Amino acid sequence: MHYVLQYGQVTPFLSYFLGGALISLVLSGLAFCGGMFFGLVGALCRLHGGPVLSGLVRAYVVFFTNTPQLVQIYVIFYGLPDLGILFSPFAAVLLGMTLNAAAYLTEILRAGVTSVHRQELEAGETMGMNHLQLLRFIILPHIFRVLLPPLSSQYIMMVLGSSMAAVFGVEELTGRAFNVNSTTFRSIEVFTLVAGLYVLVTLGATILLALVARYGFRARVKVL
Amino acid sequence: MYLDIRGLAARYHELQVLDGIDLSISRGEIVSLIGPSGSGKSTLLRAVTGLLPPERGTVSIGGEEIDYKDRRSLRAARSRLAIVFQQYNLFGNMTVLQNAVVAPVKIRGRSRAEVEAEARDLLARVGLGDKLDAYPDQLSGGQQQRVAIVRALCLKPEILLLDEVTSALDPERVSEVLDTIRLLAAEHITMLIVSHEMSFVRDVSHRVAFMAEGRVLEIGPPEQIFDAPQVQRTRDFIDKISRK
Protein backbone atom coordinates (compact mmCIF):
# COMPACT_ATOMS: atom_id res chain seq x y z
CA MET A 1 0.00 0.00 0.00
CA HIS A 2 1.56 3.28 -1.05
CA TYR A 3 -0.23 6.48 0.02
CA VAL A 4 1.06 9.93 -0.87
CA LEU A 5 -0.17 12.74 1.36
CA GLN A 6 -1.54 15.59 -0.72
CA TYR A 7 -2.50 18.43 1.61
CA GLY A 8 -2.52 20.69 -1.43
CA GLN A 9 -5.91 19.21 -2.31
CA VAL A 10 -7.52 20.27 0.98
CA THR A 11 -5.78 23.55 1.81
CA PRO A 12 -7.98 25.50 -0.63
CA PHE A 13 -10.81 24.64 1.80
CA LEU A 14 -9.00 26.24 4.74
CA SER A 15 -11.20 29.34 4.89
CA TYR A 16 -14.26 27.07 4.61
CA PHE A 17 -12.95 25.06 7.58
CA LEU A 18 -12.22 28.22 9.55
CA GLY A 19 -15.82 29.31 9.01
CA GLY A 20 -16.87 25.95 10.42
CA ALA A 21 -14.52 26.39 13.38
CA LEU A 22 -16.18 29.72 14.11
CA ILE A 23 -19.61 28.04 14.12
CA SER A 24 -18.24 25.39 16.53
CA LEU A 25 -16.91 28.14 18.78
CA VAL A 26 -20.16 30.12 18.69
CA LEU A 27 -22.26 27.01 19.33
CA SER A 28 -20.18 25.85 22.28
CA GLY A 29 -19.75 29.41 23.59
CA LEU A 30 -23.49 30.08 23.63
CA ALA A 31 -24.19 26.68 25.18
CA PHE A 32 -21.51 27.32 27.82
CA CYS A 33 -22.96 30.74 28.71
CA GLY A 34 -26.47 29.27 28.93
CA GLY A 35 -25.13 26.33 30.93
CA MET A 36 -23.33 28.70 33.32
CA PHE A 37 -26.52 30.70 33.91
CA PHE A 38 -28.77 27.70 34.48
CA GLY A 39 -25.97 25.89 36.31
CA LEU A 40 -25.62 28.80 38.73
CA VAL A 41 -29.38 28.91 39.28
CA GLY A 42 -29.28 25.13 39.79
CA ALA A 43 -26.38 25.38 42.25
CA LEU A 44 -28.15 28.07 44.28
CA CYS A 45 -31.38 26.00 44.26
CA ARG A 46 -29.44 22.95 45.43
CA LEU A 47 -27.89 24.96 48.28
CA HIS A 48 -30.69 27.30 49.31
CA GLY A 49 -33.80 26.07 47.51
CA GLY A 50 -35.33 23.94 50.25
CA PRO A 51 -35.99 20.20 49.99
CA VAL A 52 -38.43 20.26 47.03
CA LEU A 53 -36.49 22.57 44.69
CA SER A 54 -33.18 21.01 45.67
CA GLY A 55 -34.61 17.53 45.00
CA LEU A 56 -35.94 18.56 41.58
CA VAL A 57 -32.57 20.01 40.56
CA ARG A 58 -30.84 16.88 41.81
CA ALA A 59 -33.15 14.70 39.69
CA TYR A 60 -32.40 16.92 36.66
CA VAL A 61 -28.66 16.57 37.23
CA VAL A 62 -28.89 12.78 37.63
CA PHE A 63 -30.94 12.47 34.43
CA PHE A 64 -28.76 14.67 32.24
CA THR A 65 -25.41 13.41 33.49
CA ASN A 66 -26.41 9.77 33.10
CA THR A 67 -27.77 9.79 29.56
CA PRO A 68 -25.75 10.30 26.36
CA GLN A 69 -25.82 13.84 25.05
CA LEU A 70 -26.48 12.52 21.55
CA VAL A 71 -29.64 10.78 22.79
CA GLN A 72 -30.76 14.00 24.49
CA ILE A 73 -30.40 15.96 21.26
CA TYR A 74 -32.20 13.18 19.35
CA VAL A 75 -35.15 13.60 21.71
CA ILE A 76 -35.18 17.36 21.09
CA PHE A 77 -34.68 17.21 17.32
CA TYR A 78 -36.66 14.09 16.37
CA GLY A 79 -38.91 13.54 19.40
CA LEU A 80 -40.33 16.96 20.18
CA PRO A 81 -41.69 17.58 16.64
CA ASP A 82 -44.20 14.78 17.39
CA LEU A 83 -45.54 17.14 20.07
CA GLY A 84 -45.59 20.02 17.62
CA ILE A 85 -42.34 21.59 18.88
CA LEU A 86 -39.88 22.11 16.04
CA PHE A 87 -36.29 23.29 16.20
CA SER A 88 -33.75 24.03 13.50
CA PRO A 89 -30.70 21.71 13.67
CA PHE A 90 -28.59 24.52 15.18
CA ALA A 91 -31.22 25.39 17.80
CA ALA A 92 -31.78 21.74 18.73
CA VAL A 93 -28.07 21.11 19.24
CA LEU A 94 -27.66 24.40 21.14
CA LEU A 95 -30.58 23.54 23.44
CA GLY A 96 -29.32 20.01 24.01
CA MET A 97 -25.79 21.16 24.76
CA THR A 98 -27.05 23.91 27.09
CA LEU A 99 -29.28 21.54 29.09
CA ASN A 100 -26.48 19.01 29.34
CA ALA A 101 -23.89 21.62 30.36
CA ALA A 102 -26.27 23.07 32.95
CA ALA A 103 -26.40 19.69 34.70
CA TYR A 104 -22.62 19.32 34.91
CA LEU A 105 -22.08 22.99 35.76
CA THR A 106 -24.69 22.82 38.55
CA GLU A 107 -22.43 20.39 40.39
CA ILE A 108 -19.19 22.23 39.54
CA LEU A 109 -20.61 25.61 40.60
CA ARG A 110 -22.18 24.18 43.74
CA ALA A 111 -18.71 23.22 44.91
CA GLY A 112 -17.52 26.74 44.04
CA VAL A 113 -20.33 28.52 45.88
CA THR A 114 -19.78 26.47 49.05
CA SER A 115 -16.08 27.37 48.99
CA VAL A 116 -16.78 31.14 49.19
CA HIS A 117 -15.60 32.43 52.56
CA ARG A 118 -18.56 33.23 54.76
CA GLN A 119 -16.67 36.18 56.28
CA GLU A 120 -16.37 37.85 52.88
CA LEU A 121 -20.12 37.52 52.37
CA GLU A 122 -20.77 38.98 55.82
CA ALA A 123 -18.46 41.90 55.07
CA GLY A 124 -20.29 42.54 51.80
CA GLU A 125 -23.64 42.28 53.54
CA THR A 126 -22.75 44.82 56.22
CA MET A 127 -21.50 47.17 53.47
CA GLY A 128 -24.99 47.13 52.02
CA MET A 129 -24.58 44.67 49.14
CA ASN A 130 -27.77 42.89 48.05
CA HIS A 131 -27.82 39.28 46.83
CA LEU A 132 -27.05 40.19 43.23
CA GLN A 133 -24.15 42.41 44.26
CA LEU A 134 -22.74 39.66 46.49
CA LEU A 135 -22.95 37.35 43.48
CA ARG A 136 -21.32 39.86 41.15
CA PHE A 137 -18.53 41.15 43.37
CA ILE A 138 -17.71 38.24 45.66
CA ILE A 139 -19.16 34.87 44.62
CA LEU A 140 -18.53 34.85 40.84
CA PRO A 141 -14.94 36.17 40.97
CA HIS A 142 -14.20 33.57 43.63
CA ILE A 143 -15.81 30.81 41.56
CA PHE A 144 -13.87 31.79 38.43
CA ARG A 145 -10.63 31.87 40.37
CA VAL A 146 -11.08 28.56 42.16
CA LEU A 147 -12.88 26.74 39.38
CA LEU A 148 -11.11 27.92 36.24
CA PRO A 149 -9.45 24.51 35.60
CA PRO A 150 -12.70 22.46 35.80
CA LEU A 151 -14.62 25.19 33.93
CA SER A 152 -11.98 25.20 31.17
CA SER A 153 -12.17 21.41 30.94
CA GLN A 154 -15.95 21.58 30.69
CA TYR A 155 -15.70 24.24 27.99
CA ILE A 156 -13.15 22.20 25.99
CA MET A 157 -15.38 19.12 26.26
CA MET A 158 -18.22 21.23 24.89
CA VAL A 159 -16.16 22.60 21.99
CA LEU A 160 -15.14 19.06 21.06
CA GLY A 161 -18.63 17.72 21.74
CA SER A 162 -20.11 20.27 19.36
CA SER A 163 -18.84 18.00 16.55
CA MET A 164 -21.95 15.88 17.08
CA ALA A 165 -23.89 18.75 15.54
CA ALA A 166 -22.70 17.36 12.19
CA VAL A 167 -25.02 14.40 12.77
CA PHE A 168 -27.97 16.81 12.62
CA GLY A 169 -26.70 18.63 9.53
CA VAL A 170 -25.13 21.66 11.20
CA GLU A 171 -22.17 22.72 9.08
CA GLU A 172 -19.70 23.34 11.84
CA LEU A 173 -16.09 22.18 11.61
CA THR A 174 -16.75 18.42 11.56
CA GLY A 175 -19.78 18.85 9.30
CA ARG A 176 -17.65 20.76 6.80
CA ALA A 177 -14.94 18.10 7.08
CA PHE A 178 -17.55 15.51 6.04
CA ASN A 179 -18.49 17.69 3.05
CA VAL A 180 -14.89 18.19 1.88
CA ASN A 181 -14.07 14.53 2.42
CA SER A 182 -16.99 13.46 0.25
CA THR A 183 -15.69 15.53 -2.67
CA THR A 184 -11.90 15.09 -2.32
CA PHE A 185 -11.72 11.58 -0.76
CA ARG A 186 -8.53 12.72 1.02
CA SER A 187 -9.69 11.48 4.45
CA ILE A 188 -6.30 11.55 6.19
CA GLU A 189 -5.52 15.07 5.02
CA VAL A 190 -9.02 16.38 5.77
CA PHE A 191 -9.38 14.95 9.24
CA THR A 192 -5.81 15.59 10.43
CA LEU A 193 -6.14 19.21 9.29
CA VAL A 194 -9.48 19.49 11.08
CA ALA A 195 -7.99 17.87 14.20
CA GLY A 196 -5.26 20.53 14.16
CA LEU A 197 -7.88 23.23 13.84
CA TYR A 198 -9.75 21.78 16.85
CA VAL A 199 -6.55 22.11 18.91
CA LEU A 200 -6.32 25.78 17.91
CA VAL A 201 -10.01 26.34 18.63
CA THR A 202 -9.87 24.77 22.09
CA LEU A 203 -6.71 26.73 22.96
CA GLY A 204 -8.45 29.90 21.81
CA ALA A 205 -11.53 28.99 23.84
CA THR A 206 -9.46 28.42 27.00
CA ILE A 207 -7.73 31.78 26.58
CA LEU A 208 -11.09 33.45 25.93
CA LEU A 209 -12.55 31.97 29.11
CA ALA A 210 -9.55 33.12 31.15
CA LEU A 211 -9.89 36.62 29.67
CA VAL A 212 -13.60 36.75 30.59
CA ALA A 213 -12.76 35.53 34.11
CA ARG A 214 -9.99 38.08 34.53
CA TYR A 215 -11.49 41.18 32.97
CA GLY A 216 -15.21 40.43 33.23
CA PHE A 217 -15.24 39.13 36.79
CA ARG A 218 -11.95 40.41 38.21
CA ALA A 219 -10.88 36.86 39.01
CA ARG A 220 -7.19 36.45 39.79
CA VAL A 221 -6.32 33.99 37.04
CA LYS A 222 -3.46 33.66 34.57
CA VAL A 223 -4.49 34.03 30.96
CA LEU A 224 -1.51 32.07 29.57
CA MET B 1 -28.15 59.70 72.40
CA TYR B 2 -26.73 58.87 69.00
CA LEU B 3 -26.59 55.07 69.12
CA ASP B 4 -29.28 53.88 71.47
CA ILE B 5 -29.62 50.19 72.33
CA ARG B 6 -32.58 49.20 74.50
CA GLY B 7 -33.32 45.75 75.92
CA LEU B 8 -31.49 44.02 73.06
CA ALA B 9 -31.64 40.22 73.11
CA ALA B 10 -30.33 37.69 70.61
CA ARG B 11 -29.63 33.98 70.52
CA TYR B 12 -27.67 31.44 68.53
CA HIS B 13 -30.16 28.58 68.28
CA GLU B 14 -30.82 27.58 71.91
CA LEU B 15 -28.07 29.73 73.38
CA GLN B 16 -29.19 33.10 74.74
CA VAL B 17 -26.14 35.27 73.96
CA LEU B 18 -27.57 38.73 74.55
CA ASP B 19 -30.07 39.11 77.34
CA GLY B 20 -31.34 42.66 77.53
CA ILE B 21 -28.54 45.03 76.58
CA ASP B 22 -28.99 48.71 77.38
CA LEU B 23 -26.30 50.99 75.99
CA SER B 24 -26.28 54.54 74.69
CA ILE B 25 -23.47 56.30 72.90
CA SER B 26 -23.21 60.02 72.12
CA ARG B 27 -21.94 61.41 68.85
CA GLY B 28 -18.12 61.37 68.79
CA GLU B 29 -17.95 59.17 71.85
CA ILE B 30 -15.72 56.08 72.05
CA VAL B 31 -17.14 53.24 74.11
CA SER B 32 -15.26 49.99 74.65
CA LEU B 33 -16.78 46.67 75.58
CA ILE B 34 -14.77 44.41 77.85
CA GLY B 35 -15.59 41.18 79.57
CA PRO B 36 -14.86 37.47 79.60
CA SER B 37 -15.02 35.36 76.43
CA GLY B 38 -18.58 34.38 75.62
CA SER B 39 -20.07 37.40 77.38
CA GLY B 40 -21.70 38.57 74.13
CA LYS B 41 -19.43 41.49 73.15
CA SER B 42 -18.89 40.47 69.52
CA THR B 43 -22.46 39.25 69.27
CA LEU B 44 -23.66 42.71 70.27
CA LEU B 45 -21.84 44.18 67.25
CA ARG B 46 -23.25 41.46 65.00
CA ALA B 47 -26.74 42.13 66.31
CA VAL B 48 -26.44 45.89 65.77
CA THR B 49 -25.36 45.32 62.13
CA GLY B 50 -28.14 42.79 61.58
CA LEU B 51 -25.82 39.83 60.90
CA LEU B 52 -27.58 38.20 63.83
CA PRO B 53 -31.08 39.72 63.89
CA PRO B 54 -32.16 40.57 67.45
CA GLU B 55 -35.08 38.63 68.87
CA ARG B 56 -36.25 41.58 70.94
CA GLY B 57 -35.25 45.09 71.93
CA THR B 58 -34.51 48.13 69.80
CA VAL B 59 -31.53 49.82 68.21
CA SER B 60 -31.77 53.44 67.06
CA ILE B 61 -29.26 55.58 65.22
CA GLY B 62 -29.77 59.31 65.46
CA GLY B 63 -33.30 58.71 66.73
CA GLU B 64 -34.27 56.37 63.86
CA GLU B 65 -35.15 52.89 65.01
CA ILE B 66 -33.85 50.02 62.85
CA ASP B 67 -36.45 47.53 61.69
CA TYR B 68 -34.33 44.41 61.16
CA LYS B 69 -37.13 42.65 59.30
CA ASP B 70 -37.34 45.44 56.72
CA ARG B 71 -34.57 45.33 54.12
CA ARG B 72 -34.83 49.03 53.34
CA SER B 73 -34.55 50.04 56.99
CA LEU B 74 -31.63 47.66 57.50
CA ARG B 75 -29.85 48.95 54.39
CA ALA B 76 -30.36 52.54 55.55
CA ALA B 77 -28.90 51.66 58.96
CA ARG B 78 -25.96 49.85 57.39
CA SER B 79 -25.19 52.91 55.31
CA ARG B 80 -24.52 54.74 58.59
CA LEU B 81 -22.42 51.98 60.18
CA ALA B 82 -19.22 50.20 59.33
CA ILE B 83 -17.74 47.20 61.05
CA VAL B 84 -14.16 45.93 61.13
CA PHE B 85 -13.94 42.23 61.85
CA GLN B 86 -11.48 40.22 63.90
CA GLN B 87 -10.52 38.13 60.83
CA TYR B 88 -10.32 41.21 58.53
CA ASN B 89 -12.84 39.68 56.05
CA LEU B 90 -11.18 41.36 53.07
CA PHE B 91 -12.32 40.38 49.58
CA GLY B 92 -9.64 37.95 48.38
CA ASN B 93 -10.25 38.60 44.69
CA MET B 94 -9.66 42.35 45.00
CA THR B 95 -6.53 44.42 45.46
CA VAL B 96 -6.10 46.66 48.49
CA LEU B 97 -7.42 49.69 46.58
CA GLN B 98 -10.35 47.77 45.08
CA ASN B 99 -11.29 46.49 48.54
CA ALA B 100 -11.43 50.05 49.80
CA VAL B 101 -13.45 51.55 46.94
CA VAL B 102 -15.84 48.82 45.81
CA ALA B 103 -18.66 49.54 48.23
CA PRO B 104 -18.58 53.38 48.12
CA VAL B 105 -18.49 53.31 44.30
CA LYS B 106 -20.67 50.33 43.38
CA ILE B 107 -23.11 50.34 46.28
CA ARG B 108 -23.28 53.99 47.33
CA GLY B 109 -22.77 55.36 43.82
CA ARG B 110 -20.01 57.84 44.69
CA SER B 111 -17.50 59.03 42.12
CA ARG B 112 -14.64 56.57 41.64
CA ALA B 113 -12.01 59.31 41.29
CA GLU B 114 -13.08 60.95 44.54
CA VAL B 115 -13.23 57.70 46.55
CA GLU B 116 -9.91 56.49 45.13
CA ALA B 117 -8.25 59.73 46.12
CA GLU B 118 -9.61 59.35 49.67
CA ALA B 119 -8.58 55.70 49.82
CA ARG B 120 -5.05 56.46 48.60
CA ASP B 121 -4.74 59.19 51.20
CA LEU B 122 -6.01 56.97 54.04
CA LEU B 123 -3.84 54.03 52.97
CA ALA B 124 -0.80 56.30 52.89
CA ARG B 125 -1.64 57.56 56.38
CA VAL B 126 -1.71 54.02 57.76
CA GLY B 127 1.57 53.18 56.03
CA LEU B 128 0.19 51.18 53.12
CA GLY B 129 0.67 53.69 50.32
CA ASP B 130 2.91 51.24 48.47
CA LYS B 131 0.49 48.31 48.74
CA LEU B 132 -2.40 49.61 46.63
CA ASP B 133 -2.12 46.83 44.04
CA ALA B 134 -1.34 44.03 46.47
CA TYR B 135 -3.87 41.29 47.17
CA PRO B 136 -4.85 40.47 50.77
CA ASP B 137 -2.95 37.18 50.79
CA GLN B 138 0.24 39.10 49.96
CA LEU B 139 -0.05 41.16 53.17
CA SER B 140 0.71 40.45 56.82
CA GLY B 141 -2.16 40.21 59.30
CA GLY B 142 -1.49 43.71 60.62
CA GLN B 143 -1.46 45.16 57.11
CA GLN B 144 -4.70 43.36 56.26
CA GLN B 145 -6.35 44.72 59.37
CA ARG B 146 -5.27 48.26 58.49
CA VAL B 147 -6.75 47.78 55.02
CA ALA B 148 -9.96 46.60 56.67
CA ILE B 149 -10.05 49.76 58.78
CA VAL B 150 -9.44 51.96 55.72
CA ARG B 151 -12.16 50.06 53.83
CA ALA B 152 -14.57 50.81 56.66
CA LEU B 153 -13.55 54.49 56.74
CA CYS B 154 -14.07 54.88 52.98
CA LEU B 155 -17.75 54.20 53.69
CA LYS B 156 -17.75 57.41 55.74
CA PRO B 157 -19.61 55.75 58.61
CA GLU B 158 -21.28 57.74 61.33
CA ILE B 159 -20.47 54.92 63.73
CA LEU B 160 -17.49 52.57 63.48
CA LEU B 161 -17.71 49.15 65.12
CA LEU B 162 -14.40 47.39 65.84
CA ASP B 163 -14.60 43.72 66.74
CA GLU B 164 -11.43 42.50 68.49
CA VAL B 165 -9.35 43.89 65.67
CA THR B 166 -6.05 42.84 67.21
CA SER B 167 -6.96 39.35 68.45
CA ALA B 168 -5.80 37.53 65.33
CA LEU B 169 -2.49 39.39 65.13
CA ASP B 170 1.03 38.56 66.21
CA PRO B 171 2.06 40.69 69.23
CA GLU B 172 4.43 42.83 67.15
CA ARG B 173 1.61 43.67 64.74
CA VAL B 174 -0.81 44.78 67.44
CA SER B 175 0.69 48.20 67.96
CA GLU B 176 0.52 49.19 64.29
CA VAL B 177 -3.26 48.55 64.25
CA LEU B 178 -3.84 50.23 67.61
CA ASP B 179 -1.90 53.28 66.42
CA THR B 180 -4.23 53.45 63.42
CA ILE B 181 -7.27 53.44 65.71
CA ARG B 182 -5.68 56.12 67.89
CA LEU B 183 -5.49 58.28 64.78
CA LEU B 184 -9.24 57.84 64.31
CA ALA B 185 -9.92 58.57 67.95
CA ALA B 186 -8.19 61.90 67.49
CA GLU B 187 -10.69 62.70 64.72
CA HIS B 188 -13.70 62.18 67.03
CA ILE B 189 -15.29 59.32 65.12
CA THR B 190 -18.03 57.59 67.11
CA MET B 191 -16.75 54.12 67.93
CA LEU B 192 -17.93 51.01 69.68
CA ILE B 193 -14.89 48.84 70.33
CA VAL B 194 -14.61 45.26 71.49
CA SER B 195 -11.08 44.64 72.73
CA HIS B 196 -8.94 42.58 75.05
CA GLU B 197 -6.15 45.18 74.94
CA MET B 198 -6.85 46.77 78.30
CA SER B 199 -4.19 49.47 78.19
CA PHE B 200 -5.46 50.52 74.78
CA VAL B 201 -9.07 50.53 76.02
CA ARG B 202 -8.11 52.67 78.99
CA ASP B 203 -6.20 55.01 76.72
CA VAL B 204 -8.75 55.69 73.95
CA SER B 205 -12.18 55.15 75.52
CA HIS B 206 -14.45 57.83 76.93
CA ARG B 207 -16.44 55.10 78.64
CA VAL B 208 -15.95 51.38 79.20
CA ALA B 209 -18.77 48.86 79.52
CA PHE B 210 -18.21 45.58 81.33
CA MET B 211 -20.28 42.74 79.92
CA ALA B 212 -21.01 39.29 81.31
CA GLU B 213 -23.65 36.69 80.42
CA GLY B 214 -25.15 38.82 77.70
CA ARG B 215 -25.68 41.94 79.82
CA VAL B 216 -23.91 45.21 80.50
CA LEU B 217 -23.20 44.95 84.23
CA GLU B 218 -21.32 48.19 84.64
CA ILE B 219 -20.47 51.20 82.53
CA GLY B 220 -18.40 54.21 83.34
CA PRO B 221 -15.22 56.15 82.62
CA PRO B 222 -12.06 54.02 82.28
CA GLU B 223 -10.81 55.22 85.69
CA GLN B 224 -13.96 53.88 87.36
CA ILE B 225 -13.96 50.52 85.59
CA PHE B 226 -10.24 49.83 85.95
CA ASP B 227 -9.45 51.53 89.27
CA ALA B 228 -12.67 51.59 91.27
CA PRO B 229 -15.26 49.18 89.83
CA GLN B 230 -18.64 49.36 91.56
CA VAL B 231 -19.83 45.84 90.75
CA GLN B 232 -18.30 42.68 92.21
CA ARG B 233 -18.17 40.86 88.83
CA THR B 234 -16.29 43.77 87.28
CA ARG B 235 -13.90 43.82 90.24
CA ASP B 236 -13.24 40.07 89.89
CA PHE B 237 -12.60 40.45 86.14
CA ILE B 238 -10.25 43.40 86.57
CA ASP B 239 -8.39 41.59 89.38
CA LYS B 240 -8.02 38.53 87.20
CA ILE B 241 -6.62 40.37 84.19
CA SER B 242 -4.36 42.52 86.40
CA ARG B 243 -2.73 39.38 87.78
CA LYS B 244 -1.85 38.12 84.26
Interface residues (C-beta under 8 A of the other chain):
Chain A: H117 Q119 E120 E122 A123 G124 E125 T126 M127 G128 M129 N130 Q133 F137 I138 P141 H142 R145 R218 A219 R220
Chain B: T49 G50 L51 R75 R78 S79 L81 A82 I83 F85 Q87 Y88 N89 L90 F91 G92 N93 M94 Q98 V102 A103 K106 I107 R108 Y135 L155
